[in-house]
Amino acid sequence: MTGARRASRPGMVRWLFYVLVVFACAWLATQVYYFAQIAIWNVVNPQSTAFMRSDAWRLSQDRPDLSIQHTWVPYDRISRNLKRAIIASEDANFVNNNGYETDAILQAWEKNKARGKIVAGGSTITQQLARNLFLSREKSYIRKGQELIITWMLETLMDKERIFEIYLNSVEWGNGVYGAEAAARYYYKTSAMQLSGGQSARLAVMLPRPKYFDEHRGSGYLAQRARVIARRMGAAELPD
């Protein structure tokens, strides 16, 4: 019996080694796919994102009367008001950072520790884009690690203007509403190019909780925070 046990150990070790090799190869192949896709998106506009596809399936099950609203518009056809409002609200140092804000990540870590669960991520605009393009809404440290890897890829392969252009056209702004043009049409019956400062500030404040603010447009917090962002917009530095 002892000999049988000893004989089984090499087999178990080989099996575990095989599993680890398969896992490592699959992980590497996934990273290569992300890298290649981002390289392509330097010259080709993304037609959809992971968030859009997830929402399209959800709406088909729960709200068949709704569908994804999304229209791509070039960077120069999006209001500078909206660009400034988003940078002022989401990532004031966007133009100068490398896709990460270490202090923000550490602050989020401390907040999560205090709450005993993940409630904050300290994400920059580039990190938000990484998540929207490829990942899920699930909050976990594994997903956060993958988000940081994709962020590095985005910052390595794209300049800031291209990152911001894709972000503006991909970010979620309501129940099935994606991108600046769809948001402008949905909320204000205008184009992304014609958004005013006040409208832009409100849209920027909605970004962390777009579905909630879609249903609570009269929120006092939304109005108050939008006034704060409107005052900060003039100092926002754009990547152009």
SEMIPA-440442 format. One record per atom (N, C-alpha, C): residue in one letter; x, y, z. Coordinates in steps of 0.1 Angstrom, whole numbers, plus 5000, padded with zeros to 4 digits. Example, Ala and Ser with C-alpha at 12.3 -4.5 7.8 and 13.67 -1.06 7.14 Angstrom:
SEMIPA-440442
A513249435078/A512349555078/A513249675078/S512849785071/S513749895071/S512950005079/
END
This chain:
SEMIPA-440442
M500849885000/M500050005000/M500950135000/T501950125008/T502850245009/T503550264995/G503950154989/G504550164975/G503650224965/A502350184966/A501350234957/A501150384959/R501150424971/R501050574974/R502250654968/R503450594970/R504550664965/R504550674949/A504050564944/A503950564929/A502950664924/S501950684932/S500950774927/S501350924928/R502350954936/R502751094938/R503351154925/P504251084918/P504751144906/P503651174896/G502651084895/G501551104886/G500751224890/M500551244903/M499751364908/M500551494905/V501851484906/V502751604904/V502651634889/R502751534880/R502751554866/R501351614862/W500251574868/W498951624865/W498851764869/L499351804881/L499251944885/L500152034877/F501251984873/F502152054864/F501452084850/Y500751984845/Y500051994833/Y498952094834/V498152094845/V497152194847/V497652334848/L498852354855/L499452484856/L499852534842/V500452444834/V500952484820/V499752524812/V498652444812/V497452484804/V496952614809/F496852634822/F496352764827/F497252884823/A498552864824/A499452964820/A499353004805/C499252894797/C499152924782/C497852994779/A496752954786/A495453014783/A495553164787/W496153194799/W496253324804/W497053414794/L498253354789/L499053424780/L498353454767/A497653354762/A496853374749/A495853484751/T495253494763/T494253604765/T494953734765/Q496053744771/Q496853874770/Q497253914756/V497653814748/V498053844735/V496853894727/Y495653834729/Y494453874723/Y494154014726/Y494154054739/Y493854194743/Y494854284736/F496154254736/F497154334730/F496954364716/A496654254708/A496354264694/A495154344691/Q494054324699/Q492854394697/Q493054544699/I493754584709/I494054724712/I494854784701/A495854704695/A496654754684/A495754784672/I494754694669/I493854714658/I493054844660/W492654864673/W491754974676/W492455114675/N493755104673/N494455234670/N493955294657/V493555204647/V493155254634/V491755214631/V491055124638/V489655084636/V488855114648/N487755174647/N486855204658/N486155074664/P486155054677/P485454944683/P483954954680/Q483354844676/Q481954844673/Q481154814685/S481754754695/S481054724708/S482054704718/T481554684731/T482454664742/T481854544750/A482654494760/A482054384768/A480854434776/F480854554781/F479654614788/F478454614779/M478654664766/M477554674757/M476954534754/R477854434752/R477354304749/R476554244760/S477154264772/S476454214784/S475054284786/D475054414784/D473754484785/D472754444774/A473254424762/A472354374751/A471654244755/W472454154761/W471854024765/W470854054777/R471254134786/R470354164798/R469054224793/L469154324784/L467954384779/L467054294771/S467654204764/S466854104756/S466054014765/Q466553994777/Q465853904787/Q464853984795/D465254104800/D464454174810/D463654284804/R464154354794/R463554464788/R463554464772/P462854364767/P462854354752/P462354474744/D461754574752/D461354694745/D462454794743/L463654764750/L464754854749/L465854784741/S466754864735/S467954804729/S469154904731/I470354854728/I471554944730/I471455064721/Q471655184726/Q471755304719/Q473255344718/H473755354706/H475255384705/H475455434691/T476055554690/T476555604677/T477955664678/W478855614670/W480255664671/W480355794664/V481055894671/V481356024665/V482856054667/P483456114657/P484856144659/P485156244670/Y486356244675/Y486756324686/Y486456464685/D486656524673/D486456664671/D484956704669/R484056604670/R482656624669/R481956604683/I482856604693/I482356594707/I482656724714/S481756784721/S481856914727/S483056914737/R483857024736/R484957044745/R484457064759/N483157104761/N482557114774/N482456974780/L482056884773/L481956744778/L483356684782/K484256704773/K485656654775/K486156714788/R486056844790/R486556914802/R485756864814/A484456854813/A483656804825/A484056664829/I484356574820/I484656444824/I486056434830/I487056504825/I488356514831/I488256574845/A487556684846/A487356744859/A486756654869/S485856574865/S485056484874/S485756354876/E486356294866/E486756154867/E488356134869/D489056224863/D490556204863/D491256334859/A491456414869/A491956554867/A493356554861/N494156444863/N495456434858/N495656344846/F494556324839/F494456224828/F495656254818/V495856374814/V496756404803/V498256364808/N498556384820/N499856364825/N500156234832/N499156154836/N499456034843/N499755914833/N500255804838/N500555694829/N499455584829/G498255634833/G497055534833/G496755494847/Y497655524857/Y497455484871/Y497555604880/E496855604891/E497055704901/E497255624914/T498455604918/T498855524929/T498155564942/D498055694944/D497455744957/D495955704957/A495355714945/A493855684945/A493655534947/I494555454942/I494455304944/I494655274958/L495655334965/L495855304979/L494755354988/Q494155464984/Q492955514992/Q491755424990/A491655374978/A490555274976/A490755144984/W492055104984/W492354984992/W492055005007/E492355115012/E492055145026/E490555145029/K489855205019/K488355215021/K487755085020/N488254995011/N487654865010/N487954775022/K489154795028/K489554725040/K488654765052/A488354895052/A487454945063/A486054895062/R485554885049/R484254835047/R484054685047/G485254615045/G485154465045/G484754415032/K484654495022/K484254455008/K484754554998/I484754524985/I485154614975/I484054714972/V484354844975/V483354944972/V483955054964/A485255054962/A485955164955/A487155104947/G487555164936/G488655114928/G489655214925/G489455344927/G490455444924/G490855444909/S489855424900/S490155404886/S490355544879/T491355544870/T491555654861/T490555634848/I490555734839/I489855714827/I490355594819/T491655574818/T492155464811/T491755334817/Q491755324830/Q491355204837/Q489855174835/Q489055274835/Q487655264832/Q487455204818/L488255264809/L488055214795/L488455064794/A489555024800/A490054884800/A488954794805/R488254834816/R487154754821/R486054744812/N485654864806/N484454864797/N484654784785/L485854784779/L486154724767/L486154574768/F486754514779/F487054374779/F486454294791/L486154364802/L485954294814/L484454294819/S484154244830/S482854244835/S482654354846/R481454364851/R481154454862/R481454394876/E481854274876/E482154204889/E483354284896/K483254294909/K484254364916/K485054254924/S486354244919/S487254154926/S488654194923/Y489654154932/Y490954194930/Y491654124918/I491154004914/I491653944902/I491254024890/R489954074889/R489554154878/R490354284878/K490654344890/K491454464891/K492854444885/G493454334888/G494754304883/G494754294868/Q493754234862/Q493654224848/Q493354364842/E492554444849/E492354584844/E493654664844/L494454644853/L495754714853/L496654674842/I496654544838/I497454494827/I496954554814/I495654554812/I495054614800/I495254764799/T495254834811/T495554974812/T496955004806/W497954924811/W499254934806/W499354914791/M498554824785/M498554804771/M497954924763/L496854974769/L496255094763/L497255214762/E497855234774/E498855354775/E500055334766/T500455204764/T501655174756/T501355184741/L500155144737/L499855134722/L499155264717/M498455334726/M497655454721/M498155584727/D497855694720/D498155824727/D496855864734/K496955964742/K495856004751/K494656044744/E494756104733/E493656154725/E492856034720/R493455934715/R492755814711/R492155734722/I492755724733/I492155664745/I490955734749/F490955874749/F489855954753/F488755944743/E489055944730/E488055924720/E487255794721/I487955684723/I487255564725/I486455564738/Y486955614748/Y486255624761/Y484955704759/L485055824753/L483855904751/L482755834743/N483255744734/N482255674725/N481855544731/S482355504742/S482155374747/S481455364761/V481655474769/V481255474783/V479755464784/E479255404795/E477855384797/E477255514803/W476055554798/W475455674803/W473955654807/G473555534808/G472155504812/G471755364808/N470455334809/N469955194807/N470055164792/G471255104788/G471455074773/G471955194765/V472355304772/V472855424765/V474355424766/Y475055424755/Y476455424754/Y477055524745/G478055604750/G478755694742/G478055834743/A478955934739/A478456074741/A477356114732/E477356064719/E476256104710/E474956044715/A474955924718/A473655864723/A473155934736/A474155964745/A473756034757/A473156174754/A473756244745/A473256374742/A471856374736/R471656274727/R470356254721/R469356214732/Y469756124740/Y468756064750/Y468356164760/Y469256234766/Y468956324777/Y468556464772/Y469156514761/Y468956654758/Y468456684744/K468256574736/K467756594722/K468656684714/T469956664716/T470856744708/T472056654705/S473056704698/S474256624694/S475356644705/A476256554704/A477356564714/A478156684712/M478156734699/M478956854696/M478256984702/Q476956974704/Q476257094709/Q475957104724/L476557014732/L476257004746/L476857134753/S476057194762/S476457314769/S477257274781/G477857374788/G478657344800/G477857274811/G476557324813/G475757274823/G475357124820/Q474957104808/Q474556964804/Q475756874805/S476956914801/S478156834802/S478456804816/A478356894825/A478656874839/A477756764845/R476456774841/R475556674846/R475856534841/L476156524828/L476556394822/L477756344829/A478756424831/A479956374838/A479756324852/V478856384859/V478556344873/V477756204872/M477056174862/M476356054861/M477155934859/L478455944854/L479255834850/L479455724860/P479655754873/P479855644882/P478655554884/R477455614883/R476155544885/R475155574874/P475455544862/P474655594851/P473155534851/K472955414855/K471655364855/K470855424866/Y471455444878/Y470755514889/Y470355654885/F471255734879/F470955874876/F469955884864/D469955774856/D468955774845/D467555774851/E467455704862/E466155684869/E465855794879/H466955874883/H466755974894/H467456104889/R466856154878/R467456274871/R467256404880/G466256394889/G466056514898/G466856504911/S467756414911/S468556394924/S469256524928/G469156564941/G469756684946/G471256674945/Y471856554948/Y473256534947/Y473756554933/L472956504923/L473356524909/L473456674905/A472456754910/A472456894907/A473656964914/Q473856934927/Q474856994935/Q476256964929/R476556834927/R477856794922/R478056854908/A477056864900/A477256924886/A477757064887/R477257144897/R477657284899/R479157284902/V479557194911/V480957184915/V481857154902/I481457054894/I482257024882/I482257134872/A481157204871/A481057324862/A482157424865/R482357444878/R483357544883/R484757494880/R484957364879/R486357314877/R486657294863/M485657294854/M485957264840/M486957354833/G487057474837/G487957564830/G489457524832/A489757454843/A491157414846/A491457284840/A490557214834/A490757084829/A491657084817/E492657004816/E493657004805/E493156884795/L493056924782/L492556824773/L493756764765/P493656644760/P494656584752/P494656614738/D494756744734/D494756774720/D495556904718/
END
